Amino acid sequence: MKKLICILIPFLLSMVATGQNVFNKIIYDTNGQLLPSIVVLDTCYVVLTGTGTAKIQGVGNDIRCFSLTCLNLAGEKIWKKKYSDYRNKYYEGWSNCFKRSGNVSYSTGTIYNSTTSKPDIYLYVYDNMYNVADSSILGFEELSEGLPDEIFDISSFNILQTSAGNFYQTGYIAMGDSENGRNFALLVKYDSACNYLWHKTISGISSYFSPIIETSSGDLLIGGEYFVGSILSPTWFLVKADTSGNILWQKSYGRNNMFNRGIAGIAETSDSCYIAVGYYPLSGFPIDAYDWDGCILKIDQNGNVIWEKRLRSYLLSHTGDIYAMNNIYSVIVKDNNFYTVGSNYNYNSWHDRGYLTKYDENGNILWKRDYYAIDTSSYAQYLTVVQPTSDNGFILGGYGERYDETHDYNPGQQLWLVKTDSLGIDGLCYPQAPALNVDIDIPDTVVCNSSLEAYMYISGKSAPYKIEISTGQEIDSIYYPFRFVPEEIGLREVSKPSLYYISFYDTITEATISNHEWGQCIVKPFAFETPKLTGCHELEITVTDAYGESKTIKKTVLAVGDCDSYTDDNQAGKYFKAYPNPATDKVFVEILDAGKYACGTCRVALYSGDGRQVYSSELKAGESIKAINIGSLPNGIYILEVSDCYGNKSTEKITKQ
């Protein structure tokens, strides 16, 4: 076993023991730091990073190693430890390769032997001071048993300790040679003392395992990538196995004959289904690597897709070209919602931004927050992991590649941490929750008693939103669209040709505008129901967010048309009568044909001449007459509307005198 040397670098900063902190920081260091994992403790955060190259104890040659850095709840360094053995290159695994189960913290990765140039894979278990307390290192000799060909490469990407205490490690084994070899997805089992028990492989043209979770049924769910027919068309790969490594089912997902990247993250939902995340190409082989959709699948316990969602973030370049890029790297489930973290293009040209998005259980977007570090000139910044915190917030981690378009961090790839509250507020990009705003885009003059296509504009701290218009119209369950579009692109047809193929076509009919004056803003078409009578109408439009907060605006429209000589609609097929008419105190509504309302309920509404709803009630099954008290209403013309639950409507003009 190789002797691992741990170097402690102290930082004399105080801990913050209580209270909710939010911050957004680049954690500078003398080495580059690529963050794949965060462990959340009661009083601090411990992050695992790849450190680039560094001298160990200040002597010898620079050598690749990984490190653990402890930060207090305000994001200030307490200590940093580097892990190496002087001679060999130590690589960390992928996102969430450093975890904590109960009181045990552990990580995995790959060691490249500087003498033999052969890799080994490792499992490290740490004590409370984050010294290596136990470990296992496997090489070609241990993993070659039962394989049909000679190993030339191995790698470990992720690790899991189950409730029974055993460890399961994922990655790949490459067999054959570097010219004609094949990658086999790898699963390794250890006992709680890090003793190797067995390993299993799954073959394709090329494949690997990465994210792994324990399901509520006690089985293993493992994600990865699988090449079947062509090296140019990999698929998402999901395997459910028991704890002995026996496959219960395996499924592939993705766009046919396209370069689908592997599953980046998986989580179990509150209804015992699964969320898998990653990214799909928009079209064809990604010659242009910028064109990706972030993809989310909800999958049942048998591996069948329940629904699929795709996030698309557009960019308008300096030259007028349109690109799309959205990558999802990690997912967590909290209560009945789930959250993804990733990177996408911001509306500013070529500025990559990290983001956190909240969804309901059906995959509807409740909010999305884009983050930069330091200031808006920050360039090429990525968030790859997210963990919930004890104060109901989140800690996000990633790295910054460049400070701006012309200046790199020195050295590059500096650790980036964002601590938010429950709404994704970080204190820098979002000093406070987004304000609630609403508007509807309608003409100043409309035809009365009709419908026209209009657009609503909504922003706020969380969907779903509800709009109520004083004419009685309501639009419920409004969420953020999955298209994130800068105002410079707007709603339109988008196409992007490439040298060898059409990269994509898209007709953007609704979108989340990413750089609206309100911030991120829903732009959504809807059918606006105009006032029923002519005249000048002051409409009230009220929006209510998910927390019950409301805001009302007023809009004046002129309704025109032949409404003064109003003729009741559908007289030949009307199934009610109203009397007396004119009326002074009461109007009686009588259903003439109960068969018209076979669904059992009809709605009775009365509208004033300016289009306001002044009365609303229901006629239940078995009722045939409804009395409406109009004695307190001003004299004038009113419209009585009766509608059934299928949307059938009949109206009659009522005169109050």
N, C-alpha and C positions, 0 to 999 in steps of 0.2 A: 504494500500500500504506500502511495506517495505521501510524504510528509507535507502537510499544508501549513503555511506560515500566515498568521493573521497579524496585521499591523494596525494598531489603534492610533488614530489622529484625533486628539481632543479639541473641543471648542468650549470655551468658558462662557456659556450663555444659560440664562435661567429658563426653567420650565414654566409653562402656563398650565396650571393644574385644573382649572375650572373655567366655565364660560365658553360660549360659541365664538370661535375665531373664523374669520374669512380672510384669505390672502391670495395673491397671485404673484409668484416669484420665480425668477431664474436663480437657481442655487449654484453660484459660480464655484469652479474648482480649477486646479492646475492641470487636470486631465479631462478629456472629453468623457461625458457620462450619458449613456443610452439606457433609459429606464424601461424595464419590462414589468416590474412588480412592486406592490406596496402592501405592507402588513400594518394594520391599524391596532394600536394598543391604547389603554385607557389614558395614558399621559403623553404619548408621543407617536410618531410615525417612523417605521423603519422601511427604507426603500432599498431595493437591489438595483444596481446599475452595472453595466459594462463600462469599464474605465478607460478604454483605449489602451495605451501602453504607459507603463510607469516603472520607476525604480522601486525595488523593495528595500525598505530600511535605508533608502538613499544611496545604495551601492549597486554595482552590477549594471547590466544592460537593461534598457527598457524592455518590458515584457507584458504581453496581454494578460489582464487579470480582471476579476470582478470585485465589487465592493458592496458593503452595507453601510448606509448612512442613517443615523438617527437624528430626527428633528423634533423639536417640541411642538406644541399645538399651535404656535404662532409661525411655524415654518422656519425656525432658526436652528442651525446645526448644533448638535450636542457632541457627537463623535462620528468618526468615519473609520471603517476597518477595510483593509484591502486583503484579498485572499489569493495566494499564489504559493508556488514551491521553488521559486527562482529560475527554474529551467524550462518549464512547460507553459503553454498558452492555455489560459482558463477562459472559457466562454460560458456565459449564462444562457439559459433556455429562452423561450419566447414569452409573450405576455402571460402574466400570472404564474410564472415558474417558481416563485417564492411565496410560500403560504404559511398559514398558521392554523392548526387544528387543536382546540383546547389550549394547552400550555406548550405545545410543540411547534417550533418554527423549522421549516425545511426548504431546500431548494434543489434544483437540478441543472445540469448543463453538460458541456463537453470539454474534455482536456485533449489538446493536441501535443503529442510527445515530440519535443524538439530534436531528439536523437533518432527515433525510428520513423517519425512523420506519421505515425498511426494514432488514431484517436481512441480515447476511452470515454465512457459516460459515467457521471458521478451522481450520487445522492448524498447530500449533507444534511445532518440534523444538528441544530444549534442549542446551546444552553441559554439561560436567561441573560447572560452577558454577550451572547452571540459569538461565542467561541464554538468551533466545531466539536460537538460532543460525541458524535457517531457518524459513520460514513460507510459507503460502499462504492467501489470503483470496478466497473466491468469493461473488459476489452474483447478483442477478437476471439480469444481462446474460449471464454465463457459463453459467448453468444453464437459461436459457429456450429454448435451441436444441432444435428438434425437438418441443417441447411443444405440445399443441393449444390451450392457453388461457394467459391472462396469469397470472404468479405474483403472489401477494400475501403469501406467508409461506414461509420456509425455516427449518430447524433441523437441527443436527448433534448426535447423541447418543453415537456411539462411533467408535472408530478402531482400526486394526490395521496393523502392519507385518509383512509376510510374510517367509519365509525368503529370497525373492528380492530383498528390500529395498524393494518397492513398498508404498505406503500405500493402505488402503481405508477410506473414511469412510461412516458410515451416518446416516440421519435421515429427513426427509421434505420434500417440496415441496407447498405448498398452491396450487391454481390456481382461478381463477374469482373469487369474492369471499367476504368473511367470512360472508355470509348463505347463499350457495348453492355454496360451494366444495367441492372434494374434495382430500383429502390423498393424495399418491402416495409410496410407500416409495422412498427414495433411496439409491443406492450410487454413490460417487465414487471414482475411481482417480487416484493421483498416482505419479510415479516417486520414486526415493530422494532426489532433490533438491527434493522438494515441488512439482514442476511438474505442473499439472493435465493429465490425459490424456483422460478421458471420464467420463460419468455415465450411469446407467441408472435407470429408474423402473418401478415396478409399481403398477397402479391398482386401486382397489376403490371402495366408497363413501367409505372412509377407510382409510389404512394408514400404517405407519411401520416402519422397520428400526431395531434398536438393537444387541443383542449380536452380535459377529462373531468367529469363530475360523478359523484355518487347520487343515484336517484333515490326517491323516497321508498322505493321497493327494495333497496339494497343492492341493485345492479349497478353496472358501470355504463356510462354514456360517453363515447369518445368521438371527437370530430377530427377531420383532416382533409386530405386531398387525394384523389384517386385518378390515375390515367388509365383509360381502358383501351380505346381504339387508336388513339393518336397522342403523341407527346404534345400536340398543339391544342388538345381539347380535354383538359382535366375537368373533373367534376368535384362538387362538394361531396364529402364522404362522411357518413354517420353510422356508427356501429353501437349496438347495445349488446353487452356481454355480461355473463354472471361473474362472480368473483374468482372463479376458476379459469376464466378466460374463454369459456365456451360462448360462441356467438349465438345470440338469440335472434337477431336480425341485423342486416346491413343494407343501407340505402344510399343511392346517389342522387344528387340534385344539381340543378344548374341549367343554363341555356344550351340547347343542342349545338354541338359542333363549334363551341366557342371556348375561349380560354378562361374558364371559371377558376378563380382563386379558391384556396381551401377554406374550410370553416375556421373562423378566427376565435369565436367564443360561443359557449353554450350555457344555458341555465334552465332550471326547472321552474315552471310557473305554479301558482297556487292551486290550479285545477289539474295538477299532475301531468301536464303536457310540457313541451320543451320549446325554447327559443334558440334558434341558431342564427348567427350573424357572420357577416363577411362582406364581400363585394363581388359583383358580376360585371363583365364587360358590356358596354352598350351594344357593340356589334363586332363580330369577327375576332380575329387574333389581334391583341393589343399592340399593333405596331406603334400607335400613338398611345402611350401608357397613361395619358391624362384622362381618358374617357372611361369612367367607371361609375356604376351605381352602387351605393351602399344597399345591401340586401338583408332582409329579415324574414325568416321562415318560422311559423308556428307549426309544430309537428305533434301528432298524437303519440300515445304510448307504443303504437305499432310502427311508427316511422312514416305515417302518411301526412302529407302537407294539409293543414287546415286553412292557412292563408299565407300569402306572400306579399311583402311590401318592399318598395324600392325608393330610396332617397336619392334625389338628383340635385346637385348644386351646380349652377351654371356660372360661367365666367365669360365676360366680353374682353378680349385682349386689346392691346394697344393698336393692333392692326385691324381690328374689327372682326377677327375670327372668334367663333364661339366654341368653348370647351365645357366639358362636364366632368367633375371628379368628386366622389364621395366615398370614403373608405371607413368601414366600421371595424373596430379592433376588439371590442370587449362589450359584455352585457352583464347586468346584474338584475335580479328581481327583488323588489321591496314592496311589501304589502301586496296589493293587487295590481301594481304597476311594474313596468320594467324600464330600464335606462340603458342607453348605449353611448359609448364614447368613441370618437374617431377624429378624422380630419377631412376638411373639404376646402374648396376654393371660396375665399371671401369675395365680395363684389369688387374690391380693389384688385387691379390686375396682378395676377401671379402671386398673391399673398395667401399662403396656406394658413388655415386657422384650425385649432382644435375645437371640439364642440361636445356638449352633453345634451341628450335629448330624452324627454320623458314621454312614455306612451301608456295608454290604458291597456287592459287585457285583450282588446280586440285589435291592437296595433295602431290606433288613432293617435296622432301627435298632439300632446297636451301643451308642450312648449319645447323650444330648442334655443340653447344659448351658445353663441360663438365667442371664443376667447382668443386674445392675443396676450403676449407678455411685454411688459415695459411700456410701450406706446403703440399707436396705430401704424407706425412705420415698420414694426417687427415683421419679419419675413421668414417663411419656411419653418413653421412651428407645428408640432404634432402632439396630440394626446392619444395615449394607447391603453391606459388602464383606468378603472374607476373602482372605488370601494366606498361603502356606506360608513358613516362615522356615528359615534354614540350620541351626538347632539342633533341627530336627524338630518345632517348635511351629507356632503360628499367630499372625498379627496380624489383629485384627478392627477395623473402623472404622465409625463412624456418628455420631450426634449425640444430645445430650440436649436435650429441649424444655423440661422443667420440673424444678425441684428436688424439689418435692412438690406436693400438690394445690392449694396456695394461693400458691406462690412460683415465679415463672418465673426462669430464669437471666437475668442482666442483662449484656449483651443476650441474647436467646433463641438457641436452636440453637447450643449450644457443642459443639465437637469432642470426640468420645468415642473412646478407643482402649483395646482390651483385648488384651494379649499373654498367650498361654497356652502351656503345654507340650503334649506330644503327646496328653494325655488331656483337654485343655480346662481344665486347672487354672489359675486366674488370680491366686490369692493373696488375693482379697477375697471373692468369692462362694463360692469353693472353695479354702480354705486347703490342703486336701489331697484326694487322690482319695476318692470316696465309699466307705464301708466296705461289706464284703460281709455281707449278711444274708439269712436265709431263714426262712419259716414256712409251714405249711400249715394251713388252717382245716378241721378235721375234728371230728366229734362225739366226746365222751368214750367213748361206747358205740356199737359198730358190729355189724352182722351178719357173722359170719365167712364167709370164702370167697365174697365177693360184691364188688360194685363200687358206688361211690356218687360223685355229683358233689361235688367239693371245689374250693377255691381255693388257689392258691399265691401267696406274696408274696416278691418277690426284689428286692434292690437291690445295687449294686456299681459297679465302675468300668467294666465293659464286658461286653456280651453278645457271643456267645451263651453262655447259662448251661445247665448240666446238673444235674438233680436225680436223686439215687439214694436210694432208700428201702430199709431193711434187709430188707424182705420180698422184695427182688429186683426191684422195679419201678423203671424208669428213664424219665425224660422228658428228651429231648435237644432241642437247637436252640431254646432259648427266647430270644426277642427282645423289645425294648420295643414294646408296641402303639402304633399310630398315633393313638389317642385319648388326649389329655392332659387329665385331668379332676381338678378339686379334690375332696378328700374330702367336701366339703359337697354335691357333686352325686352322686358315687359311681356305682355300676353300676345303671342303670335306663333306662327309656324317656324320651326327651327330645323335646319338640315345642315349636316356637316359631311361633305364629301372628302374622301381621302384618295391617295394615289391608286390604291388597289381595290377599294370597296367603299360603299357609302357607310360612313361610320354610324350615323343615326339620323332618324327623322323624329320630330316630336311636335305635336300641336298643343301649345300651352293655353288651356282655357281657364285655368285657375292656378294660383301660385301663392307662395309665401314670398313677398318682396323683401329682399335681404337688406336693402339700404333705404327704406322709406324714412321720412322725417320722424315717424313714430318709433323707428327701430324695425324689427321684423313685423310685417303687416300682412294679414290675410287679405287677398283679393279674390273674391268668389262671386260668380254670376248667380242671380236668382230671379224669379218671376215676381215683379212688383205689381201688386193689385192696386189700381188707381182708385181715387175717391169715387163714390157712386153718383154724386151730383156735381153739376157745374159750379164754378165759383172759385174764389181764392181760398186755399186751405193751408193752414199752418199745421204741418204734421210733426208729431213727436216721435223720435226714434230712440228707443232705449236698448242698450246692450247690457247683459249681465254675464259675469264670468263664472268660473267654476267655484269660486269662493263666495258667491252671492253679492259681490260688489257690482253696482250698477252706475251707468252714466246715461244721461238723456241729452239729445241735441234736438233742435227744431229746424225744419226745412219748409219753405213756402213753395207751393206749386199752384198753378192755375189749371183747373180741370175744365175742358171745353167739350161741346157735343150737344146733341139734341135731348138733353136730360130734362129741360123744363117741360117739354111735352112727353114726359117719360111714359113708355108703354111697358106694362108688366111683361116679363119674359115668359116664353113657353106657356102661353095661356091654354093651348089645347092639351098640354100634358101636365098641368099644374095639379098637385094633389093636396092642396090646402086652400082654405079661404080665411080671410080676416074680416072681422066686423066688430062694432060698427065702423064705418069709414066714410066721412070724417068721424073722429072720436074726440072725446073731452077728457075722460078719466081712465077708461080701460079699453084695450083692444083684445079680442079673443081670437086665438089662432086655433082652427079646427082642421085636423087631418081628415081628408076625404077618402083616402085609399091607404089603409094600413099596409098593404102589400108593397107600396112604394118604399116603406121603411122596414123591409124584411130583416135588416140587421139588428133591429130591436131598439134603436135609439136615433132620435133626430135632434139637431141643434137649431134653436130659434135665436136670431140676433136682430137687433134694431139699430140702425145707423142714422145719425143726424145728417142734415143737409151739408155739413162741412166734412163729412166722411168719418166722424168719430163714432165708435161703437158705444151706445148708451145703455144697452141691455143685452144680456146673453143668458140662456138657460137651456135645459134639455127636456125633451119629451121622452119618458121611458116607455118601454114596451108595455102595451095595454092602455096607455094614456092616449086620448084623442083630442083634448082641448087644453090649451094653456092660456091663462089670463095674464096680460101685461099691463101693469099699472103705469100709465103715462101722465097722470095728473100733475106731477111736479115738473114735467118737461116743458120747455118753451114752445109756443105755437110755431108751426111750420111744417115743412115736408120731411118725412122720414122714409127710409127704405127698410122693409121687413124682409128678412132672408131666412128661409128654412132649408137645411141641408142634411143629408143622411151621412152615414159613416163611410159610404163609398164615394163621397165627393159630389153627388148630385145636388144641385141647388135650384131653388125657385124663389122669386122675389115679387114683392108688391109694394107700390107706393102708398104710404099712409099719411093722411093729413090730420095734424093735431090742431084743434081750435078751441 
